[in-house]
Amino acid sequence: MDKGIRRIAGVAVMAAGIALAAWLVFGPPHDWDGDVRLVRMALGLAATGAISGGARLIFWQPKAERSEAADVA
């Protein structure tokens, strides 16, 4: 995958994760009671994963191109 396409995909995934997180904070899920709270928690974890995955796509670097400082940490 080309670096430009990967970074655009990373930005799109990260924007979707931020939008989902904002909807969970400011949107209708505050009315959810009972077992549906677990769905809200799962959506929050999915938003966190999307933001993390988007950052990984943006700053992805294969092992062959990593510097020695990155391997030490």
Secondary structure, DSSP 8 states (H G I E B T S, - for coil): --HHHHHHHHHHHHHHHHHHHHHHHHSGGGG--TTHHHHHHHHHHHHHHHHHHHHHHHT---GGG--HHHHH-
